[in-house]
């Protein structure tokens, strides 16, 4: 089966700074894939290149065989995106916004109407039809952004910090929906700093640090890799948080207290 996402020596520079440095990544179709790294590691820059918001400085990337630069229209037809900053049109209502997105993807009006109704019902937004998006809570905006990313039935879904700033109820709704999407064959590419959620949802992860890939594979493979260099069977049972800290060269030793607070 053709991989859903492939990058080859993918690089993005901002002046002298290499935000993403020769990234080689391969994500099989149908995976729930976690893309992890510290703040500033290059995660969002990578997603922006994969979704066509930034051109690579060098290297290449493809979505389901479509080059994101040379064949960008077909690549974008395959994907749905929930960016970290959401970028919604605040002066529209939710049905108006979904209608706009559906028309941009060339959906028939009847499909837009029926899919919008189903999505708003699933997201518990169906009673907000007259309210402008600007008056939504942050969690409501997150759910609407996810609805917009799904209306055209994407085969690959990119999620940049989808659980940040939402309550437990909305988080559970989103997790349940993502699980059903993945069971239906959708490839999900997730970045999140909430490692407990990544560990619960994702079967495979990649870790990037300083723009460079430091690990890639299933969680079991990563645990075995750490165990071979560390403490044997004890390391093989580590939670993802400890694996992550080991891979990016950080430990969880607390720093000394601030002198002026002692």
Secondary structure, DSSP 4 states (H G I P E B T S, - for coil): ---SEEEEEEEEEETTEEEEEEEEEEE-TT-EEEEE--TTSSHHHHHHHHTTSS--SEEEEEETTEETTTTHHHHHHTEEEE-TT----TTSBHHHHHHHHHHHTT--HHHHHHHHHHHHHHTT-GGGTTSBGGGS-HHHHHHHHHHHHHTT--SEEEEESTTTT--HHHHHHHHHHHHHHHHTT-EEEEE-S-HHHHHHH-SEEEEEETTEEEEEEEHHHHHHHHHHHTTTHHHHT--HHHHHHHHTT---PPPPPPGGG-
